[in-house]
Amino acid sequence: MYYIKEEYTNTLEVKQSKFIACLVPYDKYETLLHKLKEEHPKARHFVTAYRYLNEYEQIVEHSSDDGEPSGTSGKPSLMVLQGQKLINTAVIVVRYFGGTKLGTGGLVRAYSDAVNLVIEKAELYEYKKELTQKIVFDYSDVRFVEYECQVSDIVIGHKEFDTKVSYIITASEENMKNFLSKTARVVTVTAV
């Protein structure tokens, strides 16, 4: 599975109809949809599709045709996201009608092509399930722990210096396992 970190836009023209496809991380979807509706008041349709992981690691999907004939726009857009194995990602396609009807097949092709074009521009990152842990250690081991965090691709979210040092760290399952095995002699893992 893959995800994106920033917003991408690409435009496709089919028989004078303009399809502006915007690919965005899911957490920015609502804001972008509102912004696009303000920026494009004369657009006919704002077709949407998204896929994200919920707290139970289940994929939640949704699509909307926004007034286009049923199944000709939102579903094909969602199917492209599925085919590219994208998660935590949304796509919004703004359509300006060009005067020529495309028919159901033409609409399906146009929306699919618009979404594929914007995905081609995007930089995709492989999704890895992340873990968060709280670690506690002595002051004398700070340099060693920080070095191991750096080489193991561990993100330090919070640092606390009391009688001992505690960090809240996040990393992929694999990186966390490697880090904890390397630092086992100096680090104690506690509940977050």
C-alpha positions in Angstrom: 0.0 0.0 0.0 1.1 3.6 -0.7 0.3 7.1 0.4 1.2 10.7 -0.5 2.5 13.5 1.7 1.5 16.5 -0.4 -1.1 17.8 -2.8 -0.9 17.2 -6.6 -3.0 18.7 -9.5 -3.3 17.8 -13.1 -5.8 18.8 -15.8 -7.3 16.7 -18.6 -9.4 18.1 -21.5 -11.9 15.9 -23.3 -14.2 17.4 -26.0 -13.9 20.9 -24.5 -14.8 19.5 -21.0 -12.1 20.3 -18.4 -11.3 17.8 -15.7 -9.0 19.2 -12.9 -7.9 16.3 -10.7 -6.5 17.1 -7.2 -4.8 14.3 -5.3 -4.5 15.1 -1.6 -3.6 13.4 1.8 -6.9 12.3 3.3 -6.6 14.6 6.4 -6.6 17.6 4.0 -9.6 16.4 1.9 -12.4 18.4 3.6 -10.4 21.7 3.5 -9.4 21.3 -0.1 -13.0 20.4 -1.2 -14.3 23.6 0.4 -11.4 25.7 -1.1 -12.0 24.2 -4.6 -15.7 25.0 -4.4 -14.9 28.6 -3.6 -12.2 28.8 -6.4 -14.4 27.2 -9.1 -17.9 28.6 -8.6 -18.8 27.9 -12.3 -17.7 24.2 -12.2 -20.5 21.7 -12.8 -19.3 18.8 -10.7 -16.9 18.1 -7.8 -16.5 14.3 -8.0 -14.7 12.7 -5.0 -13.2 9.4 -3.9 -11.1 8.5 -0.9 -9.5 5.6 1.0 -8.1 5.7 4.5 -7.2 3.4 7.3 -9.2 3.6 10.4 -8.0 3.0 14.0 -8.6 -0.8 13.5 -6.4 -0.9 10.4 -9.4 -1.3 8.2 -9.7 0.4 4.8 -12.6 2.8 4.6 -13.7 3.9 1.1 -16.2 6.3 -0.3 -17.0 8.0 -3.6 -19.5 10.6 -4.9 -20.7 11.2 -8.4 -21.9 14.7 -7.4 -24.6 14.9 -10.1 -22.9 12.9 -12.8 -24.8 9.8 -14.0 -24.6 7.1 -11.3 -21.4 5.1 -11.4 -19.7 7.1 -14.2 -17.3 9.3 -12.1 -16.9 8.6 -8.4 -16.7 4.8 -8.6 -14.1 4.9 -11.5 -12.1 7.4 -9.6 -12.2 5.1 -6.5 -11.2 2.1 -8.6 -8.1 3.9 -9.8 -7.1 4.6 -6.1 -7.7 0.9 -5.4 -5.7 -0.2 -8.4 -2.8 2.0 -7.4 -3.1 0.6 -3.8 -3.4 4.1 -2.4 -4.5 4.7 1.2 -5.0 7.8 3.4 -5.5 9.6 0.1 -8.4 11.4 -1.5 -9.0 12.7 -5.0 -11.3 15.5 -6.1 -12.0 16.0 -9.8 -13.5 19.4 -10.7 -15.4 19.3 -14.0 -16.2 22.1 -16.3 -18.8 21.0 -18.9 -17.6 21.8 -22.4 -21.0 21.5 -24.2 -20.5 18.1 -25.7 -22.0 15.1 -23.9 -19.4 12.3 -23.4 -21.8 9.4 -22.7 -21.4 7.0 -19.8 -18.3 5.2 -21.3 -16.7 8.6 -22.2 -17.3 9.8 -18.6 -15.8 6.7 -17.1 -12.7 7.0 -19.3 -12.3 10.7 -18.7 -12.5 10.5 -14.9 -10.3 7.4 -14.8 -7.7 9.1 -17.1 -7.8 12.3 -15.0 -7.1 10.4 -11.8 -4.4 8.3 -13.4 -2.7 11.5 -14.8 -2.5 13.2 -11.4 -1.2 10.0 -9.7 1.6 9.8 -12.3 2.8 13.2 -11.1 2.7 12.2 -7.4 5.5 10.9 -5.3 4.2 7.7 -3.6 5.5 6.4 -0.3 5.2 2.8 0.9 2.9 2.5 3.9 4.3 0.7 6.9 2.3 0.3 10.1 3.9 2.5 12.8 4.3 1.8 16.5 4.6 4.3 19.3 6.6 3.5 22.5 7.7 5.3 25.6 11.3 4.5 26.5 13.1 5.4 29.7 16.9 5.5 30.2 19.8 7.1 32.1 21.3 10.5 31.2 24.6 8.8 30.4 22.9 7.0 27.6 21.3 10.0 25.8 24.0 10.2 23.0 23.8 6.4 22.3 20.0 6.4 22.2 19.8 9.4 20.0 22.4 7.9 17.6 20.4 4.6 17.4 17.2 6.6 16.8 18.9 8.4 13.9 20.3 5.2 12.3 17.1 3.2 12.9 14.8 5.9 11.4 13.0 6.4 14.7 11.0 9.7 15.2 11.4 11.2 18.6 8.0 12.9 19.4 8.5 14.0 23.0 11.4 14.3 25.4 11.2 14.5 29.1 14.1 15.0 31.5 13.4 14.0 35.1 15.3 11.6 37.4 15.7 9.6 34.2 15.2 10.5 30.5 12.0 9.4 28.7 11.2 9.7 25.0 8.1 8.9 23.1 9.2 7.4 19.8 7.5 6.3 16.6 8.7 4.0 13.9 7.7 1.2 11.5 7.2 -2.1 13.2 10.4 -3.5 11.8 12.5 -0.4 12.7 11.1 -0.3 16.2 12.0 -4.0 16.7 15.6 -3.5 15.5 16.0 -0.3 17.6 14.7 -2.0 20.8 17.0 -5.0 20.3 20.0 -2.8 19.8 19.2 -0.6 22.9 17.8 -3.4 25.2 20.7 -3.1 27.7 20.1 0.6 28.4 16.4 1.2 27.6 13.2 0.2 29.4 10.0 0.3 27.5 6.9 1.5 29.4 3.3 2.3 28.6 2.7 5.4 26.6 
